Amino acid sequence: MASASSGPGIMARDESTEDKLIRLMSDPFATKVAGDAIIAALVTSLSVMGVVFLVFCILRPFNQIVYAPRLRHADDKHRPPPMDKSLFAWYKPVFKTAEEQYMHIIGLDATIFLRIARMCRNMFGVLAIVGCGIIIPTTVIKSTTYANENRKDKSALFLMTPKDLFNGGYWAFVVVAYLFDIIICGFLWMTYRAIHRLRRKFMDSPEYQNSLFSRTLMVTDIRRDLRSDQGILDITDSLRTVPEVPRAAIGRNVKDIPELIEEHEQAVIELEQVLAKYLKNPNSLPAQRPLCRPSKKDPEFGNKSQKVDAIDYLTARIQRLESQIKAVRESVDKRDAMPYGFASYETIESAHTVAFAARSKHPKGATVQLAAKPKDIVWKNLSLTPQTRRWRRFVNRMWVTLLTALYFIPNILIAVFLAQLSNIAQLWDKFGVEMRKNPNAWAVVQGIAAPALTSLFYYFLPIIFRRLSIKAGDITKTSRERHVVSGLYSFFLFNNLIIFSLFSSLFKMISAAVVIAREAHLPWYKILEEIHPLQTIMVALCQISPFWVTWLLQRNLGAAIDLSQLVNLAWGSFSRKFLNPTPRELIKRTAPPPFDYASYYNYFLFYSTVALIFGVLQPLTLVVTAFYFTMDSWMKKYLLMYVFCTKNESGGLYWRAVFNRFLVGTFLSNLVVALCVVARGDQKWMMLGSLAPLPVLLLGFKFYCKNAFDYSMKYYTKGETAKGAEAATPIDKESRRRDRVAVRFGHPALYQKLTVPMVHEKSKHMLAEVYRGRLDDDVGGTAGYSDVYSMKRMSKENPGKAAAATGPFEFVSENNMDFENFKNRAEFSDEHGGEGSIYGHNNSRPGTPTSVMGGTERGRSVSRDSERTISHDDNGVTYPAGYHTTPSNLREYSPSPDRTGFGRVESNRSQIPLNDNVNLLGQAAPMGQHTPNQAFTPYSPNRDGDRTDYFRG
């Protein structure tokens, strides 16, 4: 009996369900692409890209918030060239601005990204000329001698491939493999040299020369008996490389402050969202107040499933968390040392010389390396032991491998069933009936379900890899991002290229091998002769190559959509009208969005690998890839100059990960050539022997570049600089004398200001009715540690008068909801390229006073032992409030030695008056000295009697 449908995809009822499933799974991705489809894809891609580009030209002059936020917010030094409101005003800045100019505008990471994009453009342009000039004539001429009646597919598209190449011609592929390797290595070498030059210029820049992190070492894995300032100095002294002695600061245990701060910030965001929705129309409030479920971490609420008043609960939770943070900060004990610390030298040459000497050593069991910027450090991973870090890395590799290897199962199921719902109808009769009743509705579901699910997974994939890298023990965000690039590339290479391209042929070969083994009972080598696996794989790659041509054509459309920023523009308009964005969300939308280097580098690498693998089979992929990089190189230049910012500047450290994966793609290209010559070559073993040196040459090229460039790219000097040589950039010695290693490289949880709930000013008059908490005082009494909006602040409208009580909130008017008004606040700027890099504000941590890192006659601070850190400086060491301090009634005799040794502290020594209600370092005092509780003053006397501004960098 015939099936319910006579369409081509529906089988007769006598076919079993198992046979149907096997037939559907044999070609899950439906990758057959005709030659006409490539022309249609080219026309469609160019047409849509032209329309999107025209939309960009029209909208850009009238929406600088979306199309030029860097132009609005950057300081004079980092501001890109101005543009007028003409349609093509972007042309001159994009095409006329030289690399030397925009390096200072967009930073080294963005500059290197654009350099790599231009390298890909030029490299694939040359590869396209070579590939099309050799492979296409060879395959066309040799394949035409094959009997026309024996060719199943007479399309000109497949005539360019070796699919029907039987009568020699494979020596041309060997020549192409060598030419491709020479061209790729040549461009990689030129780019390596250019990036090396840019990196050295970056090291000679005033910003790097006068920064603290550039001459600071990070010491980790410190054993317990060396966990002190003196222990760090013993470790660095054991290397015996430079006479200079650094200023050291051991890390301290911050307990659970980071977790409390994270919970506090989450509670603030939740309160803002509740108030934004409830007070959307202040003059017409909803009848019912908003409700929420209490957090599982609140012991006050026994029944966690019962909902409570959201405004009252979240406000009380914020107050509780602020009180807990203050209490824990005050209990941080200075004697509780961690297995990491920092050592800062007076000169960059000394620091880098020591780091270079320690690169392959573990002095006294510790690891010594150049310090990253404090903002770039993953602080919770610094305290991990080497054994814990090794185990976590092993577990992380296992999870990444499982995720990469097993994703092909849901990927195939999506391709078989969600992308083609008719296949479900073949296996499930009831669903077939429903599908025939509403064909249009199910067609919409089919068009949305598979792309949406796949896009959703790819959206969360980088987030998953970032969390896995943090769990694995990465100590910097830059190293985390490099590992994300590596993980994403492996995932895309295996699932989206290898499995996608070869699954059908491998499935059919395995099925055929099972049938032959079951029926003929042949040994395995006889079975391999019957199914011809290498030739089958080669033909499968040739058959799928047109798909990758069309796929790469569509990538140009994606690049145009990135330039147009249509998604951000549409989402901003939609959310304002139909959602309830908080003032904080509205402010962040006007800020330059951070550029996701990991994802974009992965796209570059994946597109390049696809082109390199299929370039020897279908040279049109090289042409399309060259066209893509030509368009994307200037599109990304505009985006990086005017739209995006670099969240964490790494100084160009992504290049090595990119370089290594280009070599992997080149090696895979050589494997494809080897596959072709072994499968069809008339002198296959001689050809294979000719290809054998290529992997060795690639490996030798890698080590040559490593020895020639890597050390000088990472280290400012290896100890070869002549003594007494002056630095090329003027050094701010006054700033270096005031360096605060213990403060600048202290855990940010000790200094971070707490977030204040932001409310729209239009709701100000209703807040007294809505908010049932205290309206006349600071929340939790934590003004010294947070940005809590003071209830006794002065009124702006009536100078000299107290402002009206409105609750612990910060009110923002409609006109002030712009990043320009908040770019100097860390809670906003840190996520949008802050840290004093492009907005011109101070680079130091807010609210941190000057700390004099003292020293002996050699200029260093020392410690008695691992349990107590003591300064030999005249003024002692100034530590943040909350560290353990000796009570004032016990300070008559101090353990801090003076010039004559252990004894009484002189009463005429300079002191630093601070107040604990002003900032975190309130009660900080030199060890062994009594500091009276005086009012806060905005400066403190240093050893020379000068005033030192607390908020100076």
N, C-alpha and C positions, 0 to 999 in steps of 0.2 A: 504494500500500500504506500502511496506517495505521501510525503510529508505535507504538512499544512501549507507550506510555502514552496513554491517551485523556484525560488531565487537561487543564485549560484552558490550561496553559502550554506544552504540547508540540505542535509543529507537524508537519505531514506531511513525509515524507522527500523529497518533490520540492522542498521549499524549500531553497535553497542555503545554505551556511554563512555566506556574506557577508550574505544577506538576514536570516538569524537574528540575526547580530551587530548589524546596523543597527537591527533592530526592538528588540532589548534595550537598545541604547544610546540609543534615542530617549526613553526614560523611565527612567533608571537608578535614581532614588531612590524610586520607587513612593510618591508623596506623596499619594495620594488618601485623604482622611479624611472619614468620614461624620459627620453630626451626632450620632449615638449615641456615636461614639468620644469626642467632647468630654465628654459626660456621664460616660462610663465613666472617662475620664482624670481628671475632676474628683473623682469619688467615690474612685477609687483613690489619687489624690494626697493628698486630705484624710485618708483612712483610714490610709494608711501613715505619713503625717506625724504623725497623732495617736498611733499606736503608738510611733514613734521618739521623740516628745516624752515620752511616758509612761516609756519606758526611760531617757531622760535624767533625769527627775525621780527615778526610783528609784535609779539608780546614782550620781548626783552626790554625795549625802551620804557615801558610803562609799569614794570614790576621788578624793581631792583631788589626787593626783599628776597625773591626767588632766584633771579638771574645774576645778581651781583652783590651778595651780602658781604663779601670780603672788601669790596670797594667802599661800602658804607661804614664798616667797623674797624678795619685795619688802621694802624698808625701810619705816619708819613713814610717811614722807612719800608714798611711791608705792604703799602697800598699799591695795587696794580695800576697800570696806566688808565687815566680817565677816558670815558666814552661819552659821546653825545647821543642824542635820541634818533639818529638816522638808522635806517634798516641795516646798513652794513658797517656800522661803526666798530664792530668787533673785529673787522678784517685786519686792520693795522696792528692792534695789540697782539693778535694771535700769530700773524705771519711775519711781523717786523721786529718783535721783541726777541733779542738774542738770549742764548742760554746764560751768559755771564750776568745779564740783567735780572732775569726772573729767578735765578738761583737765590738771590737775597730776598725776593718777594715771597716765594712759595716754599722755600726750605729745600734741604738736600734730598729728602725722601721723594718729594714730588718731582724734583729735577731729574733724579735718576729714573723714576718711573717714565717720564717723558722721553728720556734718553733711550730706554729699553724699547719703548713704542716705536721710536724712529729707527732703531736697529732692526726691529722686526719688519718694518716697512721696506727698508732698503734690502735686507737680506732676502726676503721672500720675493722681492722684485727681481733680483739677480737669479734666484733659484727658479723662478717661473720662466725666465728667458732660457736658462740652460736646460731645464726639464722639458719644456715644450719644443726646444730646438733639437733635442736628441731623441727623446722617448717617442713623441708623436710620429715623426717620420719613420722611425724604426718599426713601430707597431703597425702603422698603416701599410707600409710597403710589404712587410713580411706577412701580415695577416691576410692581405688580398690574394696571396698565392694559395691560401687554404680554400678548398673547394666550397663554393657558395652554397651548394646544397647541404653541406655538412654543418654550416653555421646556423645555429638556432636563432641567434639574435643578430640581425644585419644592421643594427643601429650604428650610426657614426660615432655615437657616444662611447660604445663599447669597442669600436674599432681602435680608439686611442689607447686602450688597455691591452695587456698581454693575455687577455682571456682566450683569444683564438690564435695566439702566437705559438706555433709548433715547429716551424722550420728555421731554427736558429735565431740569431739576433740578440741573444741574452748577454753577449759580451758588452753590448752597449749599456746594459744595466749595471754591469760591474764598473764601467768607466763613470757612469752617472753617480754611483755610490761614492767613488773617490772624489769626484768634483763637488758633490754635495757636502762631504765632510770638510774639504778644504775651504769652501765658501763659508760654511757655518762657523768653523773654528776661526777663520779670518775675521768675521764680524764680531764674534765673541771676544777675540783678543783685542780688537780695536775698542770695543765698548769697555772691556776690563781696564784698558789703559786710560780711557777717558774718565771712567768712574774713579780710578785711582787718583787722577789729577784733581777731580772735584772734591774727593775726600781730603786730600792734602790741603786744598784751599779752605775747606771747612775747618780743618784743624788750626789753620793760621788766622782764622777770622777772630775779630775782637770778642765776639760772644763766647766762642769756645776757649780762647786764651784766658779770659777773665772769669770763667765759670768755676765753681767749686768742684763739681763732679768730675771735670776733666783731669784734675790732679789729685783725685781721691781714689783709694783702693778699698775694695770690699773684701773683707776677710770672713770666710764662712768655715763651718766644721771645726770650730775651735774647741779643743778638749777642755774639760772642766777646770783644771788647775791653771789655765791661761785665760780664763774669762774675766778680763779686767783691761783697763786702759794700758797698764804696764805689760800685760800678756800680749796684746796686739803689737806693741813696740818690740817685744822680744821676738815675735814671729817675723816682723819685717827686718829687724836687725840680723836675724840668722841668715838672711840672703846675702848680706855683706856686699851690696852693689853700689850704694851711694852713701856719702858721709852725712847727708841731711837726715834729720830725725823728724818724723811726722807728728802731727797732733792726732791723737787717737780718741775714739769714743766707742765704748762697748755698748751693744744693744741691751735693752731692758725689757722685762716682761710686762706687757700691757694688759695681761689677763683677758677678760672678755669684753673689753671696751669696743673693739671693732664690730662685734656682733650686736652689741647694744646700740651703737650708732646706726648700724644698718636697719635695725628694727625701728629706731626712732624716725629715720628718714622715710621708711615705708609707711609708718603711721601718719606722718605729716602729709604725704602724698594722698593717702586714703582720705584724710580729713578734708584736704583741698577738693578732692573729687566729689565728696558728699556735699560740701557747701556750694560748689559750683552748680550742682544739679538742683539742690534745694532752693538756692537763692537766685536761680536763673531769672525770675521775675520778682524782685524784692517786694513789690507792692501787691503781689497776689501769691502768697505762699501756699504750697500744697496743704491739704487738710491734715495729712498725717506726716509726722516727723520721720526722717529716714531711720531705718533699723539696720543692724548688722550683727553678725555672730562674733562673740569675743574670741580673742586669740587663745590658742591652746597653751600659750606660755604665761597666761595670766592666772595665777592661783586663786584670785579673788572670786572667780566665776566657776562655780562647781558644775553647772549644767552648760556645757559648751554649745549645745544645740539650740538653746533658747536665745532668741534675738533680743538685743538691747538697743537703747537709743544711741545711734551712731555718733552724733555730735558730742554728746556728753562722754560716751565711752572713749572715743579716740582722743579727746582733749585730756581726759584723765590719764590715759595710757601715755600720752606724750609727756605729761608732767612727771609721771612715775619714772619713765625712762631717763628723763633729764636728771632727776634726782639720783638715780642709780649710776649714771655716767659720772656725775660729779663725785659721788662717794668712791667709786672705783678709781677715778683719777687721783684722788687724794690718798689712796691706799697703795699706789704703785711704789714698790720698794726699790730704792736705788741699789741695794745690795743684791737684788735678784737679777743676775746677769744671764744673757742669752748666748748661744754659741755663734754669734756673728757680731761684727763691728766694722768700723771704718777708720782709715788712716789717711789724713790729708797732708800733702806735702806743700812746700812753698812754691815749687816750680813744677810745671808739667813734665819737664825732662826727667826729674827724679822719680815721679810717680810712674811714668811709663817705662822707665828703665827697670824699676823693681818689678813691675807687672810682667815685663818681657822675660826677666830672669826667672820668674815664678811660674811661667806658663805651663811647664811640664813637671813641676815639682809640687810637693805638699810639705812645706816647711813646718816642722813640729806637728804634722798631721792635719794642718789647716789648708784651705784653698784660698789663694790670693789672686785677685783679678781686678781689672779696672771697674770702678763703680759706675752704675747707671744713674740717670737722674732719679732723685727720690720719687718723683711721680711715676716713674717707669717700673719701680720695684714692686714685686708681689711679696709683701712683707710677711705674710703668714707662712710662706715656704722657706724663708731664710733659716728658720730654726730646725728644719728637717735634717735628720742625720743622713750620712751617705748611704747607709743600708736601707733606710726608709725610702729615700729618693730612688735608689736602684729598683727596689721592689715595686714602687708605684709606676715607674717607667715601664717595667715589664708588664704590669697589669694594664697600663694604658695601651701598650702595643697590642695586647691581646684583644682589648675592646675595639680598637680601631680596625684590626684585622678581621674580627668577626663582623663588624658593621659593614666593612668594605666587601667581604666575601659573601655575606648572606643577603645583602640587599637585592641581589639579582632575583631572588624569589618573589618579593612583593613587586619588584619592577616588572617582571614577566607577567604576573597576575594582573597588574594594572594595564599592561599593553594588550593582553589577551581579552580581558573582560570589560574593564571600564572604558577603554578606548574603542571597543567594538561590542556594544551591548547585544548585538545579534548572536554573538557566541554564547552568551548566557542563555539566550532563548533556545539555542540548540540543545542545551543540557537541562533546561528547566522549562517544562511545557507551560506551566501556569504563568511564568513571567513572559513567555512568548505571546500568550493571549493578551496580557495587559499591554505589552508593547505594541501589538497590532491595533488595539483600541485607541491608543494615544500616541501615534508615531511622532508627531511634532514635539510633544512635551519630552518624550524620551530622547529625541534628537538633541534637544537643548541640554539635557542631562549628560548625554554622551560627549557633547562638545565642551562641557565645563568641568565635569568630574575629574577626568584623568589629568588635564593640565593643571587644575587647581590643586589636586592632591600632590602631584609631583612638585609644583612650585612651592607649596607649603613645606614640603620636606627639605627642598634645597634652601629655603629661607632659614630653617632651623639648623641645617647641617653645620654651617660655620660656628653657630652658638654651641652646638654639641662638641665640636672639636676643641673650641676654646676652653670649655669646662673640663674636658678630659685632660688638656694640657696643663691646666692649673692643678688638677688632682695629681698629675704626674710629677709635680714638683718644680715646674719652671719658676725661676726666681725673677724674671723680668717679663713685662708685657711684650717687649720686642721679640724675645725668644719664643714666647707663646704664639705670636703671630707667624713667625717663621715655621713653627711646627704645624700651625693651621694650614699654611700654604702646602706643606708637604702632605698632610693628611687629605686635603681636598684634591690635590693633584692625583694621588694614588687612588682615591675613591672614583673620581671621574674617569681616570684612565682605565680602570678595571671594569667598572659597570657601564659607563656611557660609551666606551669605545670597544674594548675587547669583547665583553659579553654581548653587547649590542650587535657587533659586527659578525661574531663567530658562533653565536648560540644556535642559530638555525642549522648551519652546516655540521656543527659538533653533535647536535641532537640527532640529526639524520644519520651521521656516521655511527654513533653509538647504537642507534636502533638497528641499522643494517648489520653491525657486528654481532649484536645479540641474535638476530635472525639466522645469520650464517653459522654462528657457533651452535645454535640449537638444532638446525637442520642438517648441516654438513659435517659437524663435529671436527672442524679443522683446528690446527694449532694457531696460536695468536699471531705468529709472523705471517702465516698464510692468509689470515683474515685481513691483516694490514695491506697485503698485496692486492686483495680483492677490492677493498674500499678506497685505495689510493688517497690516504689522508692529506698529504701535503698538497697534491693537486686539487683536491676538493676545497681545502682552505684557501688556496690561491684564487680559485674561481669564485668562491664566496666573497672574498675581498673585492674582486673586480666588479662583481654584480652589485655590491652595496656602495661602491664608490660614488655613483651619481647622487645617492642620498646625501652624502657628506658635502657634495658641491652645493646642493640646494640649502642644506643646513647652514653652511658658512655664508651663503648669500643672505640668509635671514639675520645673521649676526649684525650686519650693517644696519638693519632696522633697529636692533636693540641699542646700538651706539647712538643713533639719532634720537631715540626716545630718552636716553640718558642726557643728551644735550638739551632737549626741549624741557626737561623737568616737568613733564605733563602730570606725572603721578603726584609729585609734591604739590603742584599747583591745584590739581583737582581735589586732593585730599584736604588741603588747607581750606578751600572754599566749602567743601562738603561738611567738614567737622564744625566749622564756625556756624553753619546754618542749622544743622540737624543734630549735632552733639552738644556736649556741655564742656568745652575745654576749660581747664583751669588757667589762671593767670600765668603760672609757671610754664605750662605747655605752650601758651601763646607766645611767651617771651622766647622760649627755645626754638620756636619755628622761625623766628626772624634771625637766628644765628647761623653762621656758616656750618653746614652739616659736615661731620667727619668723613673722610675718604676711607673706604674699606679696602686697604691695600691687599689684604689676604685674598679676598674674593676676586678682585680685578686681576691680580697677578695669576691666580688660578685660571681665570678665563684666557688670559694671554697664553699661558703655558699649554692649556688644553687645545686651544685653536691651533697653536703652532705644532703640537704633537700630531694632531689629526692631519695637518697639511704635510708634515714630514713623512708620516707613514703612508698616506695615500698619494703623495706627490710622485712616487716612482711608479704607481699603478695608474693614476689618473692625474696628469699634470695640470688639469684645469683647477684642481684644488689649490695649487700654488698661486695661480692667477687670482682666484677669488680671495685667498688669504692676504695677498699683497694689496688688493683693493681695500679690504677691510682695515688693515693697519694704516693705509694711507689716509682713510677717512677718520679713523679713530684717533690717530696721533694728534691731529689738530683739534678735534672735538674735546679730547681729554685735556689739551692744553688750555682751552678756554675754561673748562670746568675747574681745573686746579688753580688757575689764576684768579677767577672771579667768584666761584661758587664754593668749592670744597676747602676744608682745612685739614691739616695733619694733626690728629689727636695726640699722638705720642711720637715725637721726632726721634728716629733711631740713628740718624746720621748716615743713612744709606746702607744699613746692614741687611737689607733684603736681597742684595745682588747675588750673594753666593748661593742662596737657595734657588734663585732663578737660573743662574749659570749651570748648576748641577743638573737641573731638570731639562735644560736644553740639550745637554749631553745625553741624557736618557732618551729623549726623543730622537736624537741622531742615531743612537745605537739601535733603537727599534726600527728606524728606517733601514739600517743595514741588515737587520734580521729579515725584513720583508724582501729585500733584494736576494738574500741568501735563500729564502723560501722559494722564490721564483726560479732561480738557477738550478736548485736541487730538484724541483718538481718537473721542470720542462727543459732544462739546459742539455745540449748535446754533449758538452764536455763539463758536466756538472762538478766533478771532483776537482778539476783544475780551476774552475771558476770559484768554487768554495775555498780552495787554498789561496786564491788571489784576494779574497775578501777577509781572510783570517787576520791580517795585520791591522785592520781598521779598528777593532775594539782596543787593541794594545796602544795604537796611536792616540785614540781618544783619551785613554787613561793617562798616557804620558803627557798629553796636552793639559789635562786637569792638574797634574802635579807641577808642571812647569808654571802655570798661572798662579798656583798656590804659593810656590816659593818666590816667584817674581813680584807678586803684588800684595798678598794677604797680610804679611807682617807689617809692612809700611802703611797699609790701609787701617790697621787696627791700632798700631802703636805710633805715637808721635816721634819717638826715638827708641832705638834699641840699645842705647848707651854709647853710641858712637859720636854724639855731638861733642864738639870741642869744649873744654871747660872755659867758662867765662864768656861764651858766645852770647850775644844779646838776642832776645826774641824779636822776631820780625814785627810783631804787634805790640804796641805799648801796653804795659801791665799796670793795672790799678793796684799799686802796693798798699794804699790806704784801705781799700776794700778787703784785700787779703789779710791785713792785720786784724780785721774785725771778723774774720771767718768764725762761724759758729758750727763746728762739725757736729757736736752733740745735739744741736737744735735742728740744723738743716737736714741732717741724716737721722733724726729721731723718728720714731714711729708716728705717722700722721694722726693716729687716733688720739695722741696726746695734745694735738694742736688744732684739730679740725673743729671749726665752728658748727654748731648744730643748726639744722635747717628750721626756718620759721614758716608757719603756714601762711600762704598768700591768699588774699581775698580781694575780689573786685571792689573798688571804692564805692560803686553804686549801692553796695549792700551794707555800707558802714552804719547807716542809721537803723538798720534792722538787727544788727548783731547783738545788741544788748538784750533784745527779746529772744533771739534764737539761742544765744550762748548762755548757759546757766552756771558757768564757773566763775572764778574770781575775775573782776574787771579792774582791780585797783592795784595790782602788784605783778611783778614778774613771775612767770611760771616756775615753780620749783626753786626759786631763788638761785638760778643758774646763770645770771647775767655775765658772770665772769668767763663762762665757757661757751656761750651760744650767742646767736643772733636774735634772741627772743625780743620781741617788740615791747619795749618798756611802757607800762601803763602810766608812768609819771614823766613821760617825755614832754618836751616843750612844744607848744602849738606853733605851727607855721603861720597860721592866719593871725594869731595874736601873740607877737613876740613878748617874752617875759611871763606868759601865762602857761599853766599846765594844760596839756591837751586833754580832750574828753576821754573818759575811760571807754575803751572799745574791746578789750580782751587781748589775749596774747597772739595777735595777728599782725601781719604786714599788709597794708592796703596799697593797691596799685590801681591807678586811674587808667582809663582806656588809652589815653595819649602816651602813657609811659610804658605800655606793654611792648617794649622794644629792647632787643639785646644790647643796643647802644647804651642804655641806662644801667645795665647790669653786667657788662663784660668784665668789670674789675672784681667781681665776686667769684670766688673759687667754685661755688656750687653750680655756676653757669659756665664759666670759662674753661674749667677743666675738661668738660666734655666736648668743647668746641675749639681746640687748638690753643688753649690758654697758656699758663705758666710763663707769662711775660714775653711770648714769642712774637705775636703779631698784633697785639692790642696796645702794647707800649706801657702796660702797668708794671709794677714792681714784681720781681721774680721771687721774692722771699715769701715765706709763709706769713700769713697775717697774724698779728698779735704775738709774735715771738720776739723777746728782747735780745739784746746783744749778750752773748755769752763769751767770756774771755777764757779761751782754752790755754791754760797756763802751762808752764814748763819749768824744768830745772835750768841750770846754766847752759844746757844743750837745747833749751827751747821746747821741751816736751812735758806733757803731764804724765805722771806716773802713778801707780797704784801699789798698795802694800801687798795685796793678795787678791784672790778671786772673790772674796766675800765683801770687800770694802774698797771702793774706789776713792782715792785721795789725790789731791793736787799738791804739787810742790810750788805752785805759783804763789806770788805774793798775795793775790786776791782770792786764791782758791778757784774752784770751778763753779760756775753758776749753772744750776740744774733747774729743770721745770718744777713747778709746784706739784705736790702729790708724791714726789720722791721722798724717801725716808730722810728726815732731818733730825738732828739732835735737839731735844727740847731746850729752850733758852735757859732754864735753871740748871742745866747740866753742862753748859758751854763755857764755864770759866776756864776749864782745862780742855784743850782740844787735841784730838788725835792727829790734827793736821800739823806737820812739822814746819817750823819756820826756818830761818837761815841757820839757827844754832842747833836745830834738832827738835826733839819732842819737848814741848813746854807750853807755857802760858801764851795766849794770844794777846798781841798788843792791841790796845783800845783805840789807837789812832788810825787804824787801817780804813781804807775807803770801803763804803758799803753801798749796796744797791737797794734803795727804797722801793718797794713794790706793794701793791695791795691785791689780795687774793680775789677781790670782787671785780677786778678789771680784766684780767686775762689769765690764761692757763699758767703762766710762769710767775704767778703772783708772789708766793713766799720763797722764791728761789734765792738762795744765799750761798756764799762761799762756805765750803765745809769747815766746820769748826769756828764759825763766826756768828755772832748774834746780830740779827737784823730786826730792829723795832718795826712794829706794824704801823707804817706811815702811809699817808695818802699817796696815791699814784701820781707820778710825775712822768711827763712824756720823754724824759731822757735820763741817762744815768752817767755818773762820772766813771771814766775808765782809768786805767793806770796812769795815763798822761794828763789826767785832769780835764780832758776834752769831753764835750757832750756827744753822746752816741745815740742817734735817733733809733728808737726801738723798731720802727717800721721801715728802716732803710734796708736795702737789699743785702 
